[in-house]
Structures are given as C-alpha cells and as structure tokens.
Amino acid sequence: MTKALSVLLFIPFLVLTVLAFAAVIRRLLGVRVGPARTLLAALLATVVTAPVLALLAPPDPDQVTAGEGTLLVLAAASISALIAMVFVVVLEVLLPAGTLPGPVETWRNTRRRIDRARRYSTIVRIALRHGLGRFLRGQGQGPESAAARRRLARSLRDALDEGGVTFVKVGQLLSTRRDLLPPEFVEELTALQDRAAPVPWSAITLDTSAFAEVDPEPLAAASVAQVHAARLADGTPVVVKVRRPGIATIVERDLDILLRLAGVLEARTPWGRSLGVRRLALGFADALREELDFTVERDNLQTMAAALASSPRRGVEVPEVFAELSSDRVLVMRRLPGTPLGAAAPVLDRLDDERRQEIAAGLLDSLLDQVLVHGVFHADLHPGNLLVAPDGQLGMLDLGSVGRLDAVTRSAVGRLLAAVGQGDAVGATDALLDLADHGGEVDERDLQRALGMLLVRYAAPGSSAGVAAVSALLRTVTAYGLGIPAPVAAVFRAFATLEGTLGLLRPGFDLLAAARDSGRRRITETFAPRVLEEELLALLPLMRGLPRRLDRIGDAAENGRLRLNVRLFSDDQDRRLVTGLIHQALLTVIGAAAGVMAAMLLGSGDGPRVTATIGLFPILGYGLLIISIVLILRVLVIILRRD
C-alpha cells in the first residue's frame, strides 16, 4: 500500500518536473520549439539531474548543510537544463524542425506515395510505349527535320491522350503556346479533344428539388463535367453543368505528379530550363483547379455579363447564372437560344453579307473591350464556345478559365495594338519590352528592325496574315530572349483563335484591317470633348495648386532652406532585420564576456566563503559560465535554424 502510494505521488511530481524543465528550456532558448522536442529535452533533463547531483555532492553527504544542499540541487538542475538545451540545438542542426511529419501525416503520405508510385509506373509505361523515354532521362536531342518533329509531335499527342484528363489539358495548353513550340507540335496538339464517355445519371449526385425536369441524357460530356438540359419550376429553360464524380481526386493526383515531373525536367534537361517548365506547370495547375471549381466560372459569368452590359456595342451575351442554385460542383445557367457556330452555316446563310460583317466586327470589338477596358476576357473563343441565334446574336459559353490583365498590362497591350495599326516599330518595341520578361540585355535597335520588317510584311494595308503574323511575332520575341507571361500569352492566343471563328462568321474577314479601324475609333473616342472635359476636371485641383508649390520650392531654394528628408529604416521589415542583427551581436558579446569572466573567477581560487565548504568565486564563476553557455546557445539556435 505504501509503495503504491509512493508511485502515485511520484508520477505527478515527475510530470511537474518535466513541465517545469520544458518551460525553462523554451524560455532560455528564446525561440519557438515544438512540443515534442521540448518534452524530449525536459525528459532528458529530468533523467540526468540525479547523476549530475551525485557527481557534484561531496563524498560524505552527512556533512552537507541544508543551504549547501539547496545550492547543489540548483546547480544540478541548471547543468541538466544546459545539457537538454545542447540536445535541442544539436537536434536542430541534425534534424531541423518540420523535417519529420507527424504520425497521421506519415500515414497519409504513405498512402499518397503508393498511389503516386502506381500512377508513375503507368505514365512511364505510356511514355516508353510512345518512344518518349529518352526525353524523360534528359538524353534526347530535339529532332532537326520537319518530318522527325512531326513524328515526335504525334507520339507526344498520343501519349498525352492516353494519359487522361490532366495530360490532355496540358496538351491543349501547349497547343496555344506558339512562342514555345515548333509549328508541327502546335498543329498536332491542337487535334487533342477534351472528350469523355458520359457518366450515367444514376451516378450523379444532384438536388433536383428546384427543377421541374432534368434530361438524364447530357447535351455534351467532357473530361471534367457534363451538361444537362433542365427546366426550373417556373418553366425557365436552363442548362445544368455537373462536375464528374471523383474527377477532383484524379486531377490532384496527376497535378502532383506533373509538378514533380516538371521539377525533374527543369533540373535535368536544358530545354526544360530554357522553357521554365516548373513555372509553366504551376500556372497550368492553378488554371485547372479554377476550372474544377464552378464558383470561379459563376463569378466569371457575372463579371463578363456586367462588362458586356456596359459596352456601347451590344451583340454578344453570356448566359445568366442562377447563383443560388450553383455551387463548386454544380452550375445552373439560363439556356441561350441558338446553334453552335461550327454547325450554324444554315443560320448564317440566311443573313446578308453586311449583317455577317457586322456580327464579326461586333465580336472583335467585344474582345477588344474585354482586353483593353475591363481586363477580363474569354481566352478561347473557338466555334464550339459560341452560339448563333437566328437574328445573329452571339452567345459566349465556357468561362471556366478566363484571362485577366492588370491596368499596366492593359495599357501596354493597347499601345502595342496601336503601334501595329500605325506601323510604328519604335512604339511596338517599347510596348513589347513592357509586356515581356527579360532578364538580360536586349538589343533594342535590332529588335526594332525585326519588328519593323514584321510590320511591313504583315501589318501593311491589304495584308491578311492573321495567325501567321501572331506566330511570327511570338517567334521574334522568343529569339531575342524575351519571355511572354501567361496572361499576355492568353491575349495572343485569344486573337489567334478568334481569326478562325471570324472566318466562319464572315468568310474573308480581315482581322488586321478591322482591328486598325477599331483602334482608330477608340483613339477618336479617347479624345472626344466629353472625355477630355472629364480628364481636365480631374486634373484641375492639381493644376490650381501647382504654381503655389513651385513658388514655395523656388523661395526655399533661394533662401537656402531647401532640404530633402530621407527616413532611414522607415519600413518595419528593415527595422526588424537591423534590430535582430544588433541583438544577436549583443548576445554574442555578452556571452563571450561572461565566459571570460567565468574562466577568470574559476581560476582565482575560492575567494570569500559562503559556507564552510563553498566559496563565492566558484558560485559566481559557474553562474557566469551557465549564462555564457545559454547566450551562446541562443545565438547558435537562431543561426542554425532554417525557418
């Protein structure tokens, strides 16, 4: 009974001791230490306290007074805490914090690794079957002849098609990057179709209480979603876009593999480094995740509807979205009347040439408004994403992933289009340099000459080069070491795709001539009296105060009172950085000084007696030595820790 009671009393004492050591160790180190490491260090300090106390105690314990015993216990506890702190610092050096995951995360990671390994083996088998294995190892050289490039491009297309939804999307994205790939690859990858067998209606989870009826047979089925015709309770015809079950898990698994593969290709292959494969993969992953989240398409539809409503030239619309019935996996939209453009030849044949010219010009104007005014634009206006109503009204579909441009980029794109319309090579060069990424020196004069040749060849009146002009421009940009950011590449892609669409609306439609006419009209509207009046009114307060400010500056300069105030370390991050460096330097100096003083005291004898057996100098020396070690350890853990 007495033994059991002793055990029951010892356990709380042990727990309190461990917690006290943990608090002291974290406080003395001065940095955030994980609870597991803190408890390990505290247990170590608790375990070694007794042996350390035995080493410090005199041979005859009976001669130790109560005061001496207290001092010995404090000394043993201090030394044990120091040993535990050294353990934490060494552990931080050998195994930095966050290196090892927790048990739950370890189990999840193990399952992910098994799934990833299976998918890896599948992808590798597909690549080997299509003759792409040497490129994964970084040993393949790019083919030089056009026939060899076409064979390789066909193998790549077949491999991506067999790889599934994520890799099909990769191929479709690459088919739009004429600045990165040769024409043979672009042509082959353009043939990739985002198709899939429809999911049975019984496998789709959808709350149908808000619908009077839903057609179980889909209107269209793609790899990410399928679309069903439906009717609301009030009779409104709608379409319901439903995400395929389990597709998010499949895409996330493939994106994880794709990002890892991109990292390997960028590290091991020169073409991967030159293309920035890792950055491209990250941008693709973000875009595909947006496409899976239907709330993004819902917001895009509402934004585009507001932009089109504010445009003075109305001829294009988007479906009205029912936000209260939509979610991240279901999108409900009003069903637009009309026929897909690819099958709308009978509808268009009933319209005269003037009306078809008007429809095509209206679509071009709408895209220019989206790009230059609103900064949100449909980046893939191929015939399948346009509906043609009997009266010629156009409807835009599939806004799951749109292009977005900030104000600075919109301004640069506008200046580029204006310079192309005017044949201004200097202006086009300046706008391109503002749009493109360039790390090194660029020969601007040579770039101006190259752009001038392109403008003479493709932008002259009567030229109808279209996509060829876009491709030539992108090749020129790449040849001068300029990188096209993804949003800007989306603009080029949008206009390149639009040319074929406009050709279906109005055969022989001159994209460049229509763009020049639209640009002149926009410049005329910019300098309209009403617009100039609004801008002058906005500048009037500044212009009123400008003479007074100039007079003050001149008076201060004349009388020697002109001063420039520069606030050093005005940024909080700069102040924190300098303060942290000063603190580390002070801790190092103080720790070194304490160590020197401890060595001097310990080498100076016992000094005045505190008790019969303990002198003052050893107590002060060991105390300063402990302080020195603590301060040095604090500096070391800050230096060696990788946050």
Secondary structure by P-SEA (a helix, b strand, c coil): caaaaaaaaaaaaaaaaaaaaaaaaaaaacccccaaaaaaaaaaaaaaaaaaaaaacccccccccaaaaaaaaaaaaaaaaaaaaaaaaaaaaaccccccccaaaaaaaaaaaaaaaaaaaaaaaaaaaacccccccccccccccaaaaaaaaaaaaaaaaaacaaaaaaaaaaaaccccccaaaaaaaaacccccccccccccccccccccccccccccccccbbbbbbccccbbbbbbbbcccaaaaaaaaaaaaaaaaaaaaaaccaaaaaaaaaaaaaaaaaaaaaaacaaaaaaaaaaaaaaaaacccccccccccccccccccbbbbccccccccccaaaaaaaccaaaaaaaaaaaaaaaaaacccccccccccccccbbbcccbbbbbccccbbbbbcaaaaaaaaaaaaaaaaccaaaaaaaaaaccccccccaaaaaaaaaaaaaacccccccccaaaaaaaaaaaaaaacccccaaaaaaaaaaaaaaaaaaaacccccaaaaaaaaaaaaaaaaacaaaaaaaaaaaaaaaaaaaaaaaaaaaaaaaccbbbbbbccccaaaaaaaaaaaaaaaaaaaaaaaaaaaaaaaaccccccccccccaaaaaaaaaaaaaaaaaaaaaaaaaccc
